[in-house]
Amino acid sequence: MTRIVAVCRRDPAVVEAVRSSLAAHADIQGSISGARQVVCWAELRSGADGGSQARELSALDGVARAEVFDSNYALVDRRTQSESTTVPFGSLQFGRDLVVIGGPCSAETATQVDSVAAAVARAGGHALRGGAFKPRISPYSFQGSANRD
């Protein structure tokens, strides 16, 4: 499967021009908006010429670059997004700071969660995590928790 990714200015007219151009060659497309840029992507139809499509997109005003990928990881590839994404978390930033998160795989009791939270804090952790539901491979594999005679 061939994908094309275009990085453009965060301007509604530019984004619409990119989407219109992609629609002519792709059935599946989407976009991710950042603070200053928008990354538009599409899965090209079989037989579509990704190279000419990338050149066409690159020529549009407001498009920083367009590239063709034969990778499943086009949206996270450093060729499309050179800057790290950061997400605020209290006084820290995911993607910039080391954020330590700890906790049990399954939160079973309030006492357990309280004691694990205290241990995570003593160890220098910044956040607590805990699962409340543990799905199995098949939703039909659970046989119940009743006592068996």
C-alpha positions as CSV (number, residue, x, y, z in Angstrom):
1,M,0.0,0.0,0.0
2,T,1.4,3.4,-1.0
3,R,0.7,6.4,1.2
4,I,1.4,10.0,0.5
5,V,1.9,12.6,3.2
6,A,1.9,16.4,2.8
7,V,2.9,18.9,5.5
8,C,1.3,22.2,5.0
9,R,0.6,25.6,6.7
10,R,-2.3,25.6,9.1
11,D,-4.5,27.6,6.8
12,P,-8.0,26.4,5.9
13,A,-7.6,27.3,2.2
14,V,-4.2,25.5,2.0
15,V,-5.6,22.4,3.8
16,E,-8.6,22.3,1.5
17,A,-6.4,22.6,-1.6
18,V,-4.3,19.7,-0.4
19,R,-7.4,17.6,0.4
20,S,-8.9,18.3,-3.0
21,S,-5.7,17.2,-4.7
22,L,-5.5,14.0,-2.6
23,A,-9.1,13.1,-3.3
24,A,-8.4,12.8,-7.0
25,H,-6.0,9.9,-6.3
26,A,-7.1,8.4,-3.0
27,D,-10.2,6.9,-1.4
28,I,-8.9,7.0,2.2
29,Q,-7.5,10.2,3.6
30,G,-7.1,12.1,6.8
31,S,-5.2,14.9,8.6
32,I,-3.6,15.7,11.9
33,S,-3.5,19.3,13.0
34,G,-0.5,20.7,15.0
35,A,0.1,24.2,16.4
36,R,1.6,25.5,13.2
37,Q,1.2,22.8,10.6
38,V,-1.2,20.2,9.3
39,V,-0.1,16.8,8.1
40,C,-2.5,15.5,5.4
41,W,-2.2,11.8,4.3
42,A,-3.9,9.5,1.9
43,E,-3.7,5.9,0.8
44,L,-3.3,6.1,-2.9
45,R,-5.5,4.0,-5.3
46,S,-3.8,1.1,-7.0
47,G,-2.0,2.3,-10.0
48,A,-1.8,6.0,-8.9
49,D,1.6,7.6,-9.5
50,G,2.7,8.7,-6.1
51,G,5.7,10.6,-7.5
52,S,3.7,12.9,-9.7
53,Q,1.1,13.4,-6.9
54,A,3.9,14.4,-4.5
55,R,5.3,16.9,-7.1
56,E,1.8,18.3,-7.7
57,L,1.2,18.8,-3.9
58,S,4.7,20.3,-3.4
59,A,3.9,22.9,-6.0
60,L,0.9,24.2,-4.0
61,D,1.3,27.4,-2.1
62,G,1.7,26.7,1.6
63,V,2.9,23.1,1.3
64,A,6.2,22.6,2.9
65,R,6.8,19.2,1.5
66,A,5.1,16.1,0.2
67,E,6.5,12.5,0.3
68,V,5.5,9.1,-0.8
69,F,5.8,6.2,1.7
70,D,5.6,2.5,1.4
71,S,5.6,2.2,5.1
72,N,2.9,1.6,7.7
73,Y,4.5,4.3,9.9
74,A,4.3,7.3,7.6
75,L,2.5,9.5,10.1
76,V,5.2,9.1,12.8
77,D,8.2,9.1,10.5
78,R,10.7,11.9,11.2
79,R,10.6,12.8,7.5
80,T,7.1,14.2,7.9
81,Q,7.4,15.6,11.5
82,S,10.9,16.7,12.4
83,E,9.8,18.3,15.7
84,S,8.9,16.2,18.7
85,T,5.3,16.4,19.8
86,T,5.0,17.6,23.4
87,V,1.9,17.3,25.7
88,P,1.6,19.3,28.9
89,F,1.4,17.2,32.1
90,G,1.4,19.5,35.2
91,S,4.7,21.2,35.3
92,L,6.2,18.6,32.9
93,Q,5.9,17.9,29.2
94,F,5.6,14.5,27.7
95,G,8.0,14.4,24.8
96,R,10.5,16.8,26.5
97,D,10.9,15.6,30.1
98,L,11.3,12.2,31.6
99,V,7.9,11.4,33.1
100,V,7.8,8.3,35.3
101,I,4.5,6.5,35.6
102,G,3.9,3.4,37.8
103,G,1.1,1.3,39.1
104,P,-0.6,-2.1,39.1
105,C,-1.7,-3.9,36.0
106,S,-5.1,-4.2,37.5
107,A,-6.6,-2.0,40.3
108,E,-8.4,-4.4,42.5
109,T,-9.0,-2.6,45.8
110,A,-8.8,1.0,47.1
111,T,-6.2,-0.1,49.6
112,Q,-4.0,-1.6,46.9
113,V,-4.2,1.6,44.8
114,D,-3.4,3.8,47.9
115,S,-0.4,1.7,48.8
116,V,0.9,1.5,45.2
117,A,0.4,5.3,44.8
118,A,2.5,5.9,47.9
119,A,5.2,3.6,46.6
120,V,5.3,5.3,43.2
121,A,5.6,8.7,44.9
122,R,8.4,7.5,47.2
123,A,10.2,6.2,44.2
124,G,10.0,9.6,42.4
125,G,7.1,8.8,40.1
126,H,5.0,11.5,38.6
127,A,1.8,9.7,37.9
128,L,-0.2,6.6,38.8
129,R,-1.7,4.2,36.3
130,G,-3.9,1.2,36.9
131,G,-6.1,-0.9,34.7
132,A,-9.7,-1.5,35.6
133,F,-10.6,-4.0,32.9
134,K,-8.4,-6.7,31.4
135,P,-9.7,-7.8,28.0
136,R,-8.9,-11.3,26.9
137,I,-8.1,-12.5,23.4
138,S,-11.8,-13.4,22.9
139,P,-14.7,-11.8,24.7
140,Y,-16.2,-15.3,24.9
141,S,-13.3,-16.9,26.8
142,F,-14.4,-15.6,30.3
143,Q,-16.0,-18.5,32.1
144,G,-17.2,-16.6,35.2
145,S,-15.7,-16.0,38.6
146,A,-18.2,-18.2,40.6
147,N,-16.8,-21.0,42.8
148,R,-17.0,-24.4,41.3
149,D,-18.1,-27.4,43.3
